[in-house]
């Protein structure tokens, strides 16, 4: 029996969500958008994703209102992809999945997520234990952890070795 392509018979909000974000690579594209990756080629080199798959994922995420396509250059025309409010609402899901992966699969600390205002590491629900509030995504600082490769090959990974706030465009150093 062939594997179905959707969850049409499921009356479940998880199944409905998987219709949008459940394809392979999709959550990694969204993760990179949180890290500030915005340009097609930067997604391509950082993820190592096939071009056709990336194009399809970006098209779906844009059509679903998770990413917004914005023109940053007129000639030749070039666009970037920015998370919308609907996309930013996926942060708790990505945070929880990352914590689960670290605790149950990798057991390695790859990144730290801190409240940029006070420097306190976020709790499991995105809260700042020192301030007693859930930290808005733009106020989350991501920095490398001890398990991250200190000499990565691609320019996006190198740029992510420096602490930065989520959603701010990643600054790629020219080689």
C-alpha positions in Angstrom: 0.0 0.0 0.0 1.4 3.4 -1.0 2.0 6.0 1.7 -0.5 8.8 1.5 0.5 12.4 0.9 -1.8 14.0 3.3 -3.8 13.5 6.5 -7.3 14.1 5.1 -8.9 11.5 7.3 -7.5 12.8 10.5 -9.5 15.2 12.6 -6.6 16.5 14.5 -4.9 19.9 14.8 -1.5 18.1 14.8 -2.3 16.5 11.5 -3.4 19.9 10.1 -0.2 21.5 11.2 1.8 18.7 9.6 0.1 19.5 6.3 2.0 22.8 6.4 5.2 22.2 8.2 5.6 18.4 8.2 7.6 17.9 5.0 11.3 17.0 5.3 13.5 20.2 5.4 10.6 22.5 6.2 11.3 23.0 9.9 15.0 23.5 9.2 14.1 26.2 6.7 12.0 27.9 9.4 14.8 27.4 12.0 17.2 29.2 9.7 14.8 32.0 9.2 14.7 32.5 13.0 18.5 32.6 12.9 18.3 35.4 10.3 18.9 33.5 7.1 16.8 35.4 4.5 18.4 34.8 1.1 17.9 31.7 -1.1 21.6 31.0 -1.6 22.2 31.3 2.2 19.5 28.7 2.9 21.0 26.6 0.1 24.6 26.5 1.4 23.7 26.3 5.1 21.2 23.5 4.8 22.8 21.5 1.9 19.3 21.1 0.6 18.6 20.3 -3.1 17.6 23.4 -5.1 14.3 22.1 -6.2 13.3 21.1 -2.7 14.3 24.5 -1.3 12.3 26.3 -4.0 9.3 24.1 -3.2 9.6 24.6 0.6 10.0 28.4 0.2 7.0 28.5 -2.1 4.8 26.5 0.3 5.9 28.5 3.3 5.2 31.8 1.5 1.8 30.6 0.2 0.9 29.5 3.8 1.8 32.9 5.2 4.7 31.7 7.3 7.3 33.5 5.3 7.0 36.8 3.4 8.9 37.3 0.1 10.5 40.7 0.0 12.4 42.3 -2.9 15.8 43.6 -1.7 17.3 44.3 -5.1 15.6 45.5 -8.3 18.3 44.8 -11.0 18.6 41.9 -11.2 15.5 41.2 -9.2 16.4 39.4 -5.9 14.1 38.5 -3.0 14.6 37.5 0.6 12.3 35.5 2.9 11.3 36.9 6.3 9.2 35.2 9.0 5.7 36.6 9.4 3.8 36.8 12.7 2.3 33.4 11.7 5.8 32.0 11.3 7.1 33.6 14.5 4.3 31.8 16.3 6.2 28.6 15.5 9.0 29.5 17.9 7.7 27.6 20.9 7.4 24.5 18.7 10.9 24.7 17.4 12.3 25.5 20.9 10.5 22.5 22.3 11.7 20.2 19.5 15.3 21.4 19.9 15.2 20.8 23.6 13.7 17.3 23.1 16.4 16.5 20.5 19.2 17.6 22.8 17.8 15.7 25.8 16.8 12.5 24.0 19.0 12.2 20.9 22.2 14.2 20.6 23.0 15.0 24.3 25.1 17.9 23.0 24.7 21.6 23.7 25.0 23.3 20.2 23.5 26.7 21.0 22.4 28.8 24.0 19.3 30.9 23.9 19.4 33.9 26.3 17.2 36.9 27.2 19.2 39.6 25.4 18.2 42.3 28.0 19.6 40.5 31.0 21.8 37.6 29.6 19.9 34.9 31.5 19.5 31.6 29.7 15.9 30.9 28.7 13.9 28.2 30.5 12.2 25.4 28.7 9.1 27.4 27.7 11.0 30.4 26.5 10.7 32.2 29.8 13.4 34.3 31.5 13.9 32.9 35.0 15.4 36.2 36.2 12.7 38.5 34.8 9.8 36.1 35.2 8.4 36.7 31.7 8.2 34.9 28.4 10.8 36.5 26.2 9.6 37.8 22.8 11.4 36.3 19.9 13.2 39.5 18.9 14.6 39.7 22.4 16.2 36.2 22.3 20.0 36.1 21.7 21.4 32.9 20.2 25.1 32.1 20.8 27.2 29.0 20.1 27.5 26.2 22.6 30.4 23.8 23.3 29.1 21.2 20.8 29.1 23.5 17.8 31.9 23.0 15.2 34.2 26.0 15.8 35.5 26.0 12.1 32.5 25.3 9.8 32.9 25.3 6.1 29.9 27.4 5.0 29.6 31.2 5.6 26.2 31.1 7.3 27.5 28.7 10.0 30.6 30.9 10.4 28.4 33.9 10.9 26.3 32.0 13.5 29.4 31.6 15.6 28.9 35.1 16.8 26.1 35.9 19.3 23.1 37.6 17.7 19.4 38.2 18.2 16.9 35.9 16.5 15.2 37.4 13.4 18.1 39.9 12.8 19.6 39.2 9.3 22.6 37.1 9.5 25.8 39.0 8.6 27.9 37.0 6.2 31.5 38.0 6.1 33.0 38.2 2.6 35.6 35.6 1.9 
